[in-house]
């Protein structure tokens, strides 16, 4: 049985949806010895999220950012948590909607992602710092 856990540090990204598959796989647990398993990714922040999305056309990621900005606007009159700037409370709402974790199947040493799927960092703040992801691999050799 394999149990391995590492913490991945992603460099700061501007607000938006960013393809980080290669960076996550490079810094995360070694998958090559895992015949069948799950790679669990958990972002340790409340103003950023993880998602699986289109990995080929960057227009999709731009459209997602624009859609979420319409769906969860800044400066909504019902927000009470406003002391950290106009982008902070919407960032928390987006985190709750998109989620903090992903579980990705591992097959024969590779993530079993679909052809057009990639791991995305969803950065919801205008000026965020580095982001940490705890990556846990569970499986068998």
N, C-alpha and C positions, 0 to 999 in steps of 0.2 A: 504494500500500500504506500502511496506517495502523499505526503502532506508537506507543502512548502509555502512559505509566506515571505513576501518582500514588500517594501514600501517604495513606490515609484514617485519621483519628484518631476513634475512637468514644469518647464520654464513658463514664465508669465506669458499669457496670450491676451490680445485685445478682446473686447466684448464680441461674442459671436460663437458660431459652431465650428469647431476645428477638428480635422481628422488627425488622430493621434495613435492610430493602430501600430505603426512601426515603432514609435517611441515606447509605447506600453509593452510590446512584445520584446523589445531590446532590453528594457530595464526589469521586466517582470521575471517570474520563475521560469526556469528552463523547462520547456514543454517536450523536448525531443524524446525523453525517456517515458513519456506517459502514453500508454496505448489507448486508454479510455478514461475520461475524467471531466472535471468542470474547473474552469478558471473563473473565480469570483473576483470582481473588481468593485471596490468601495471607495468613493471619494470622501475625504474627511473635511468637508466644507458644507456650509448651508447656503452659499450664494453661487454655486456652480453645480453642474450635473453631469451625468454620463448618459449617452444614448448610442444605439446602433442606428446608422443611417447610410444613405447613398455615399459610396466612396469614389465615384468617377466624376460626376459633374458638380463642381463647386457651387453652381447656381442653386442647387437644392439646399445647401447649408445657408446660403444667403437668404433664400426664401423662408427657411425655418426661423432665422433670426428676425426677419421682418414680421412674420406672422405672430411670433410670441410677443414682440413689442406692441402689436396692436391688441392682442388678447390680454396682455398684462401691462397696462400703460404705467409710466412714471407719473408722479404727482396726483394720483387718484385721491379725491377728497375724503374717502373713507379710511385711508391709511393713518394710523396713529404712530407707528414706528418710523419716524422721519429724521432722526438725529444723525444718521450716518450717510445722508445724501439721498437724492431722488431716485437713484438706481438701486438702493439697498433693499427696500421692501419688495419691489418687483422681482429682485433676484431671489429672495426667499420663496416667493410664490412659484416662480419658474422651477426652482429646485424641488418643491413639493410635487409639482405636476410631472416633471420629467424623471425624478428619482435620483438616488445617490448610488445605486449599484446596478451591476450587470452580471449575469451568469452566462458564460460562453462554453459550449461543449468543446472538449478536446478529443480529437480522433487521430490516432497514429502519429502523435507528436505535433499536431498542428491545430490551431483554432478552427472549429468547424463553422466558419462564417460563410454566408452565401456569397456568390460571385460579386455582388454589388454592395455588400455590407462592410462597413468600417466602424471602428470605435471612435466616437466623437467626444471631445471635451466641450461642454456647453458652458461657456464663460458668460455669466450674467452681469458682471460688474464692469464699469468703464475702466477702472484702473486696478486690476487685481494683481496679486503677487503670484508666486509659484503655488502650484496645487499639488497636494499629496493624494496618492491612491494606494490603498492597501490591496495587494494582489495575492490571492490565496489559491493554490493549486491543490486539488484533491483528485486522486485517481489511482490507477494501477498500472504497473509496468507490463 
